[in-house]
Amino acid sequence: MPVLTVLPDGRQLSVPVGTGLLKRLRQAGFYPDAPCGGLGKCGKCRVSVNGAEVLACQTAVEADMTVLLPERYRLYFPASSGKPGTGALLAFDIGTTTVVCYLLSDTGEILATASALNPQTAFGADVVSRIRAALAGEGSALTAAVRRCMEALVGSVCETGSTDPAAIRRVAVVGNSCMQQLFLGLPVENLARPPFAPLLRQAKTVACGPVLPCCPAAELLLVPDIGGFLGADILGCVLAENLQETEELTLLLDIGTNGEMVLGSRKGLLACATAAGPALEGAGIHFGMRGTDGAIDRVWVENGNLRFHILGGGEPKGLCGSGLIDAVAVFLEAGQINRRGRVAADLHLTQRIFLSQEDIRQVQLAKGAIRAGIELLAEQMGVKMEEIQRVFLAGAFGSALNPASACRIGLIPEELLEKITPVGNAAGAGAICLAWDESALTLAQALAEQIRTIELSSLSGFPRRFAKSMEFREAKS
Amino acid sequence: MIDFEALAQAMGELDEDTVKEFLEQVMAEGGSDAGKAMDACQKGMDTVGKLFEEGEYFVGDLIYAGELMTDAVETLKDALVGTENTGKKAKMILCTVKDDLHDIGKNIVRSMLEAGGFEVVDLGIDVPPQKVVEAAKDEGISIIALSGVLTLALDSMKATVRAFADAGMRDQVKIIIGGAPVSEDACRAIGADEWAHSPQKTVSVCRDWAGI
C-alpha cells in the first residue's frame, strides 16, 4: 500500500491504491478548502505533490507520495479569549462556514469564546454540496468532521476558562437544518428532495455523551427547525433579538451561504430562505477568499483613487465578502458596470487582483435572490418597504458588511440604509440564551410553530422579481 | 401603421413600456396585425438569445424576456386565434424532471421555443419518467426536452431516458437535456442525444430535429 507523507506535519498515512487525495486527507483530519465539493471546478484545493502543484480532488494516490499543504489547510483555532471562572454551560453555533463555541457560567456570563472553520468545507462550500456528499456515502465522515471540530473547540474554551469539560452541565446547539442533522448523524434525504420538510420538529433534551464524548455529564438541547431551509440558527436569531415581542416592524437578515430572513413584530413573524449561494462569502469568485489574513475587506475611493484595507496588513491575496460588495459598489459608481451587470473588461483592484465578468454574475445571482426575498416577504406581509422600521444584519458576513455598499449594489433596498444595525452573531447569541435560560427552549418550540414561512419559488411573482433584483442602479452621470 | 422593426428592437432591448405600447396599439387598431407583431416579438427574442450567448445579457434578462413574451401572447391572443401567423407548428415536450422543482429555466426555454415556432407541451415540474413517456405516446411527440437545476436531476434524466428505452420507444424520440448540471459527460452517461446550457442552443437543436 502506498504511503502518503503529509508536510509540514510529517504525518505518514497508508493509502489504498487509487484513493482520491482529497478524500484521504479529509479522513486524516486535514480539510483542504474545496468549495465546489471536489468536482475539479473551483481550483481552491491546490496542494503541492512531489514539488508540482495539483488539485487534491483530481489526484489519485497511485504510489508513494509527498504532499505539502499550505498552512491554512489545517484546522486552526484562533486563541480563545476570555477570563477564567467556573464554566458550566456550552453554546454552539454551527455555521456552514464557521463553528463558534461559547463557554458560559451558570448565570450565562461568557467566559471564553473560540471559533474554527467548519471542516466540512472540504466537502463543499454550501449546504447543497454537503448534502450531495452525504448522499454519496460521506455522511458519517461529515458527522465526524464537525464533531471533531466541536470537541477541539470545547478543549480550547475549557482551557481558557479553566473548566473541566466533564463538569459541563448543558450544551445548546443551533445551526441550519443541514448542519444540525449532520451533527446528529441523521440522514439528510429530506433536504435533497421536495418538499424539504424539516426532520427536527420538536425541541428536546438528550444525553450529550454519545454525541460529544468530551462532555459525558451534559444534557444536549436540540432546537427545532422552522422549515427545511429555515433552521434553528435563524430561530436563535429571533430569540436573541426578541423579535416576537418587539413593537417595531423589524427585518432580520442572516446573510450567509443560505440567506435566511424574518420580518415582523409582536403582531406576527414571517420567514423565508433564499439560495444566495456562497459568492458573498468569497467562494465561486476568482479572487474570493474568506475573511482571513491577506483578504481585502474594505474598498473605497479617496480623492479619486481606489483605496483598500487588507486584513492583517501585508500583501493582498484576494477579496472576502465585505470587500467584494464594496468593490462592486465602487465600480458601479465609477460607471464600469452597467445596469445589466455587463463589464467591458476585468475590473482591477491591483495588478494581480481583479473582478471578472463571471464574478459580477455570481454577485448578481446572490444579491438578486436576497433582494427578491426581502421584497416578497414585505409584499406577503402587506407592508411597504418604507414601513420597515429596523433592519438587523446578523452573522459574521452581515456584521462585516458596509451597509452603504450593500444598499448601493441593491442587496438591500436603498430606502432602508439608515435603519440598518449589525447585530453580530445573533444565532450564537440565541444558543447562549438557550443554554442558560431554561424557559428559552419552550419559547423556541412555540416560535417554531408560530413563525409562518413562505416558499419563494412557489409565488407567481418570484421569477420577475428575481430577474429585476439582479439589475444594478447605474451611476448618476 | 406599426413600425415592426422598432417593436422587434424594443423586445430585443427588453423595453417593456415600448413593447406594451406597440401591442396595445395593434389591438386598438383591430388586431389584424397581431401575427406580424408576434413575428416581430419573436425576432426580438432571437436578439435576446444572441445577446445572452455573447455574454451581454444574463439569466435575469432571459427571465424578464420570457415574462415579456408571455405578456405579449396574452395581449395578442384574441387576435391571434384563427390567424395563420407562422404556419404549422412542430410539437414537442418540455418539463423539469422528477425531484426538481425549478421552473425558471424551463419557462425561459419554453418561451424561446414558442418564439422559435414550437407548440410546447409543458408537463410542469417534478415530472416522473413514466408521465413523459405517456405524454409522448399519447400525443405522438418525438422531441423531448428535459430540464433540471439540481445535481440530483441528472439521475431523473437518466431514469427518463431509460423509461423510453423500456417502453421500446428510444429510437422514436430525440432527447435533449438542459440546465446547470448537464455537460458532455453527463449527456453521454445519461444516454441523451444532446445537451445545452443556453436556451438558444436548445432552440436550434430542436429546430434541426423538427426540420423547421
Interface residues (C-beta under 8 A of the other chain):
Chain A: V128 R132 A192 R193 P194 R340 G341 R342 Q357 R361 Q364 L365 G368 S457 P463 R464 F466 A467 K468 S469 M470 E471
Chain B: G55 E56 Y57 F58 V59 G60 D61 I63 Y64 G66 E67 D99 L101 H102 D103 I104 N107 D126 L150 T151 L152
